[in-house]
Structure formats: structure tokens, C-alpha cells
């Protein structure tokens, strides 16, 4: 199963992506977690320390890897055909959650030369992960589905647009879902996060109904999760209402997309 997690910055999509990866790993499924956000922060949610996370070199910034994959003996000429399966085994980082982590990084162009080789490697790697691999793949992404591209969007099983009760967050989530509806993704819907009570749930459900969107999950506000964001300490999944709700979401997705 391939799950893309999108949403406005600050709505908690990375926490949800990390919790999903942790659940599937604990259930015995091989998991690859992809941090495709331009501000990567998935590593701590998978149990790595900030020091360990800081030592990860994103694929887009690994100049030796890019050169090895796309370089030729001719200046200015780029290799167009190359394999990327070895990148997963060589550069995937094992995490305490059980998932292997790959950090994509941002494709930079201004002041850093042509971005074409970097973009080609990232595009090929994303396609390989989503289309050709059998693991559970969790993609922590930015708003929109442009990262997936036309060749891979149809092979993502689930797109979760994470939102809170804030109107702007809801509107961005609705836009993401609208864009995704043009693809072949089987399950598209909202995941409401940090829901503080019945009033916020009512606002979210009314918005979803008005935009003909399913609410795939309701994640309650959890003080433990909020405190962990301040202290940097790990969330105790056994006592977290939020984590338990995310595990319930994962089980529903498993049932929906059972092999």
C-alpha cells in the first residue's frame, strides 16, 4: 500500500505520517518512509535523535550520488537512463520505528547550476518506490500532488489531506483533494487533526459535506503530542489518544485496500 500524506504546513501531517509508518512496521509490514517535504522533519517522528537526523544527507544534496547516476564523460551531457533500486539499500536509514527512511530534499536551481540531473534522479526514485516496490510506502509531502507526477499518481493507493479546523487549512486540503481527483488514486479524503471537541468536529464535517469529501479520520487534540513538540521527547504511543486514533485510521485503510 502506498499512502501520500499532504496538507498545509503546521497541521501535523508529519506526525501522522510517522505514526502510520510506526503502526505498519509494528504490524510486521516492511515500510519505507519518504520525507519529500522541502523542510524535512520526519526523522524525529520515526525515533531518530536530532543529531542523527542532522547527519542524513538528502538525496537531492548528494552530489556524488547524482554524478554517479547521471554523469557522463562528456561535459554538459547527462545520462538519461539509470537504475535507482540501489539507492534504497545504500541510503535508506533504519529507524527505531522499524521503517527505513529516505530524505529526498529540495531540488535547487538558482545559483547552484542546472537542476536537471537532480530532478531526474528524484523523479526516477519516486517512480521506482511508488510503482515498482512492494513495501508499504508512506510519503510525507508538501501541499499538492505535483511530486508524484503523471507516471506515479495512479499507483498511490491513498491520499490523505491533513487539516485542522482552521478555514485556511480546510481550503488547502480541499484543493489538494480536488487536484488528486484527476488521478487514479483510489482513496482520497480529509484527515482532521487536533480536533478539540464537538464544535470543531461539526465545522470540519460541514466543510467536508459542502465539498463532497469523505472524512477518513478524526484525530483528537492530545496534550502529550503538543508537549512532545516542545520538549522533543518521544510520544508514548500506549497512552496517546492521537496515536491510537491514527492506528485506527491505518487499520481502516488496511481493510479497504486488503490484498
N, C-alpha and C positions, 0 to 999 in steps of 0.2 A: 504494500500500500504506500502511496506517495501523497504526502499532505503538505500543502503550502499554507503558511500562516502569514497573513498580511494585516495591515492596519496602520492607522495614524501613529506617529511617534508618541510614546508615553502611555499607551493604553494597556500595556502589559503583554504584548504579543510574544516577546522573547521568553518571559516566564512560562507562558502557556506552551510554547514550542519545546522548551526544556523539559517541562513536566510530561508532555506527551512522549518525548524521547525516553525519559526515565521509565515511564509506565511500560512501554513496549519492550524495553530492554529487560525489565524485571519479569515480564511475561515470557521471556525466553526467545524473543524475536531479535534477529540481528538488525541493528539500527545504524544508519548514517545520518548524522545531524549536520545540516548545511547552514552556516551563517552567511547569508547573502545580503545582509544589511550593510549599508555604507558606513555605519557606526557599529562595528561588530561587538556584541556583548553577550553572546550565547554561552561562552565558555564557563563563566561562573555559575550559570544555571545548570550546568552539567556536572558541577562539583569541582572544577579546577580552581585553584587559587588565582588571585590577581597576578601574582608573579609568574605562574605557569602560563596564564593566558597571554601575558605580555611578551612571552618568548615565541609565541606562534607567529610564523611568517605567512601572511595571507598569500594565496596562490597568485593573485594579481601583482604582488610585490616581489615575487620570487624570480628575479631576473635570470638566474642560471637555469631554472626550470623552463621559463618562457623561451630562452635562447635554445635550449636543448630540443624543445618540441618544434619550434618554428624556424629556427635559423638555418641558413644555407651557407655555402662557401662564397656566394655572390652577394656583394654589398647591395642592400636595398631590395633583395629578393627574399620572399617569405615562403616557407614550406606550407602548403595548403592541406596536406593530408598527413595526419599523425595520430597515434594512439594515446589515450589518456587513462586507461584502466590502471596503469602502474601508479598514477598519482594518488589514488585512493589508498593503496597499500603503503606507499612511501611517505605520504604527507598527512594521512589521516591520523588524528591524535586520539588515543584511547582516553576515556574519561571515567571518573568514579561512577557515573550513572550507568555505565555499560555501553553507551553509544560511542561510536567513533565520530570525531568532529573534523569537519573541513571548513576552513575560513576562506571565503572567496576573495574578499577585499574589493576595493573600488577601482574601476578602470579609469585611469587618469590620462589626460591628453595634454592640457595646456602646460607648456614648459617642460614636458617630460618626453618629447618625441612622439612618434607615431604610436597610437594605442592599438593598432590593428592586430599585432601578434598577441597581445594580452587578451583582447576581446575574443579572438579566435579560440584561444585555449579555454577561457571561461565558458564560452558558448558550447564547445565540444564536450567539456567536462560536465556541464549541466545536462546536456542531452544524454550523455552516457549514464549518468546517475539516475535520471528520471525514466529513460526509455529502456535501457539495456540491463539494469541491475535488478535483483530480486529482493533486496533488503527492504525493510521499512525505511523510507526516506522522509525526514522532516526538514522542510525548508523554512527558515526564518527569514522573511523577505521584507522589502520596503513596500509602501503602498503601490498598488498596481500589479500587473502580471507580465510586464514587459520583459523581466528577467527570463521568463520561461521560453518566450519566443514561439513562433508558429509551429516549429517542429517538435516541441515538447509539451505544450499546454494540454494537448489532448491526452497525454499519458499521465497527468496528475489526476489522482482519484478524487481528492478533496481539496477545496479551497475554503479556508476559514478566515473570514473578515472580522478581526477582533475590534471591539468597540466598548466604550463605556456609555454612560447616559448623556454625555456632553453632545450637544447638537452637531458640532463640527465633526466630532469623531464618528457619529452616526452617518453623516452625509458622506464622509470619505469612505466608510465601509460600504455604503450603498453604491458608490461609484465603482469601487473595486468589484463588487458582485455584478454590476451591470457590464463591466468590461469582460469579466470572466464568462458571462452567459453566451458570449460569442464563440467560446471554445467548446470542446467536447468534455469538459470536466463534469463528472457525474454528480458530485455533491458540492453545492455552493450555498453558503449561508453565513449568518452572523453568529459570533460567539460574544455574548455580553459579559464583560469582566468588571470586577469591583462593584457589583450590584449591592447597594446598601440596604435595600428594603423593597417593600411592595410598590411604593411610589415610583422608584427608578425602574423597576421591572415593568410597570404599566407603561411608562414613557417609551421604553425600548420596544415592547411588544406592539404598541400602537404605531410606532415608526415602521417596524418591520411589516406590519399588516398593510400600511399605506403604500409600501414599496414592493409588496408581494415577495417578501423574503422570509425564508424559514429561520427561526432562532434555533440553532443546533445545540447551544449550551448556554447555561446561566451560571457564571462563576461568582460566588458571593464575596463581598469585601472580607478580607482576612487580615486582622491586625498583625498577625505573625509575619505574613508576607510583606506587609508595609514596613514593619520594623527591620526585617532582614535586608530590605533595600537600603536602609540607612546604615546598619551595622556591618553589612557584608557577610553576615553569618548565614549558614545554610538553613533552609526551612525544614522543620521536622514534618515530613510527609504524613506520618501516622497521626499527627494532631492538627493538620491543616485542613480546614473546610474547603479552601480553594483547591488544593491538590486533589482532594477526594472528588470534588466536582469535575475536575479535568480528567481524572481517571474514569469517571462515569461517561464523559464525552468520548474518551478513547474506546471504551467498551462498546458504546453505541455505533461508533464508526467501524469497529471490527465486525460487528453483526451485520451492518449494512453492506460492507464490502468483503464478506466472507468468501474465501476462495471456493 
